[in-house]
Amino acid sequence: MLWQKGRSSDNVVEATGGGGGGGGFGRIHLGLGGTIVAIIIAMVFPSTRGIIFGLLGMSGGTTASNGPAQVQQVAGNDPQVEFVRKVLGSTEDVWTAYFQQMGKQYVDPKLVLFHGQVSTACGGASAAVGPFYCPGDKRVYLDLDFFQEMSSQFHSNADFARAYVIAHEIGHHVQDQLGIMDKEKQLEAQGEPMKGANGLSVRLELQADCFAGVWANRSQQQLQWLQAGDVQSALGLASAIGDNALQQAARGTVVPDSFTHGTSEQRVHWFQTGFKAGDINACDTFNAQTL
C-alpha cells in the first residue's frame, strides 16, 4: 500500500488524561480490533475467559467515567502516527464526498491515540479493548501497541490490513452519522436480540466491514494506492477474526448464540461486497435475509 500518497488528517490527537466517577453515554463498539485483543487475552490467560466472553457478549466493556479524556495534538514524526493520519485523511475525503452526493454533511471524527487506558463518554476502557468507536463523543480510540499484537498473534502486519482496522471503526462513525446506531437502539428496545448469528450486533459489525470496503473502493479511485496483495491481506485478517475462528481458537468450540461480529466467511463477504460496489446501498445488513 502506497499510504504516503494520502493526505494527512489534522484530527489525530493524543489522550492526556481523563475522568473519575460518573456514568457512560452509549456503548463502546469493540469493532474489528477489539475482538482480536480480547480473544488474545482469553487465549493467553484462561482464567479471564469468563470475563472476556462476557465483555464480547455486551459488544463493549465500560467502567465509570466523567467523560472523554482531554486531548492534544500529537507531537513528533512517528511513522505509525503518520500512517494513521494518512488513512484517517483518506476516510475524511471519501466520506465527505460521499455525504455531499447524498446531500448530507459529514462531520470528521477525532481519532484519539492512548496508552494503557483512557476515559471516554461511553465509559473507561483499557488497551485490552483494542480500537473502538464511542458514539457518545464521536471519537475513535486506538492504542498503537495493538498493531504489534496484530502482527505477533495473527502474523498480519500488512499496511492495508492495518488500514482496514481503522476504516472499520470509521465505518461505525458513518453508521452513527446516518442514524443507523439509533435504529439499532430502537430495534433493541423493541425486543430484537443483540447477540447471536442474526443479532443486531452482528448486523452492525458486518455493515461496518462493508463500509470499510466502500472506503477501500473509493480511496483507490482517488489515490491509486493499493498494490498487489493488499486486498488479500485485509481479507485474510477478516477471515482470521470471525467469531467462529476466534471461538474455536480460544474455546475449542463454536457457539453461534454468542456471536457478536459475524463468521469469517461473513466478514470477508461483506467487505468484498462494499469493495466491489463502492456503494453503501449494497451494505444493508439489517434487511438482509442471509448474512
N, C-alpha and C positions, 0 to 999 in steps of 0.2 A: 504494500500500500504506500503510495507516494503522499503521505499525510502532510508533508511540508508544503504542499501546494495549497492547502486550505488557509482560510482567514482566521486569525487568532481572535477568540472572543475575549471581551473585557469582563465577562460575567463569571470567571473562575476566581473564587475567593477562598480564604483560609479561616477556619474557625479559631477564635481567640479565647473562648471560654463560654460558659453558659450555665444555666439555671439550677434551681433548687426545687422546692415543693410546688405543687400545683398540678392541674390536670392537663392531659394532652388533647389536642383537637385533631381528629382524623386518625386514620390507621396508617402506620408505616407500611409501604408496599415494598416487600423484600425484593421483588423483581428477579432478574436473572442471577445477578451476582450474589445476592444474599443467600439464596438457596445453596449455592456452592459452598460458601464459608460455613454455613450452619451444618451441612452434611459432613464436611471435613472434620469439624469439631466432634460430631457424633461418632465418626469412624475412629478418630484417634483416642477419644475419651469415652468409652462405652457407658460410663456411669451417667453421662449427660444426656443420653439418648431420649429419655422421657421428657426432659425439659425442651430439648431441641425440636423433637417432633411435635410437641405441644405448641411451640412457637411457630413452626411451619403451618400448623393447622389453623392458626389465627391470621396467617398472612401478615405477620408483623411481630412485634415484641417490644412493648414500650414500658417505660417506667415514668415516674412522675417528673415533671419538668416545668419550669416557668415559661418556657418558650424557646424559640430558636437562639442559638449561640450568636454572640457578636462576631462579626467577620471583618476582615481587612483584605486588601489586595495582596496577592501572592507575590513575594519578592524572589529575585534570583532567576536563573536561566536553566532550571532543572528540565532535562529533556522530557521526562514523564509529564511534567506540568504543561510544557509546551504542546505535547501530544494531545492532552486533554483539551487545551484551549483550541487547537485546530479542529478537533472533532466537534466540540461544542459550537464553534463558529459555523461549521457546516450545517449542523442541525438548525441553527438560528436562520441561516439563509434559506434552507429548504422549506422549513415550516412557515417562515414569514411569507415567502412567495406563494406557498400552497394556500394559506389562510386568505391572502389577498384575492386569489382566484375564487374563493368561496364568499367573498365579500365580508370577511371577518378580519379581526386584528389579532395577531399572535403576540403574546407577551413573553419575552425571553425569561426563562428561569435562571436563578443563580445556581451554580454548581459549587458546593462547599466541600473543600478538602479538609479532612480532620485526621487526627491520630489517636487511636485508642478508644475514645468515647466522645460523644457530642450530645448536646441538648437541641431538641427540635420542637416545633409547635405540635408535633404528634407524640411527644414524649422523649425520654432519653434513649440513646442507642449506643451500643458498643461496636467495635470493629467486627465482632462476630456476626453482626447482621449483614455486613458487606454493603455494596452500593444499594441505595434505596431512594425512593421518592416520597416526600411528605406533602400531601395536598394542603395541610394546614398552613404552611408557609411558602408553598410553591417552589420548593428547593429540592435539588438532587444532592445527595450526600455520598462522598466517596473517600475511603481510606486507600491511598495509593499502594499500601502493602498488599492489598487484595490482588493486584496484578501478579505479584510474586507467588502468592498462593495458587493462582490460576495456572501459572507456569509449572510449579513444582508438583501439584496434585493432579492436574489434567494435561500436562505437557502441551499447554496451549499458550504460546507467547506471541503468536502472530499479531501484527498490528491491527488487522481488521477484526480479529476475534475480540480484541480489547475495545475497538470502536463499537462493535455490536453491543457490548455490555452497556456502554454509555447511551447508545441510541435506544436501547430497550427502556432505560429509565426515563429518557426524554419522551419516549412513547407514552409513559404514564402521565407526563405533564400535558401532552397533547390530548389525552383522554380527559384530563381534568378541565382543560380549556374548552373542550367541546361539550362538556356536561355529561360525559359518559360515566364518570365516577358517581355523580349524583343519581344517575339512572340505576347504577349498581346498588346504591344505598336504598333506593325506593323499592327495588325488587327484593332486596334482603328483608326490608320491613314488611313486605307482603308475604314473607314466608319462603322465598326461594332459597335453597341451600347454598351456603358459601363453599363448603368443601365437597369433594367427590369428583368423579371423572367428568361430570357435566355441570359442576357447580359454577357459581358466579366468579369465584377466584380464578379458576382455570380459564374461563372465557375472557376475563380481563387480562390475564397474563399472556394468553395466546394472541390477543389483539395487539398488545404492546410489542410482541415479536413481529407481528405483521406490519405494524407501523415502522419498526426498525428496518424491515425490508423495503418499505416505501421510501424511507430516507436513503437507504443504500442506492436504490434505483435513481433517485433524483440527484443525489450528490455526485453520482457517476456522470450523469448528464452534464452537470455544471463543471466538474473538475477533471474528469477522466483520470482519476487517481487510483483506481483498482487495477491490480496486476493478477497474473495467472495464479490461481490457488487461493486468492483472498476470500472469495465467497465460500469456497470449500472449508476454509478454516473456521468461519463463522458457523457453518452447518455442522461441522464436527463438534464444536463446542455445544451447540444447541442439542445435538444428539446425546452428548455425554451428560447433560444436566436435566434430562427429562425426569419426571417424578419416578417413573418405573426404573430407570437406570440407577438413580441415586438411592432409592429404597432397596433395590436388590443389593447394591454395594454395601450399604450400611446395616441393613436388617437381615438380608438373605431371603427376604420375601417381598412381594409387591402387594400393596393394599390400596386398590383404586378408590375406596371410600375416603381416603385421607389425601387424595391428590389436591394440590393447590396451584400447580403451574402447567400441567399437561405432560403427556408422554414424550419420549424422544422423537417419535415419528410426527406427533402433532406439532412440536416446536419447530422442527425442520419444515414441515408442510406450510405452516403459516408464515414463517419468514420468507420462504420461497414464493408464496402467494403474493405477499407485498412487494417483493423484489421484482417479480415478473410483471405485475400490474402497474406499479408506481402510483397506485390509486387507493385511497383509504376506503372507498366504497367496496373494495374487494375484501375488506377486513372485518366484516360484520359477524364476529364470532357469537354475538348474543342471540342472533336469529338463525345461526347455522344449525341444521338438524344433525349433522355429522361433523364432529370436530377433528 
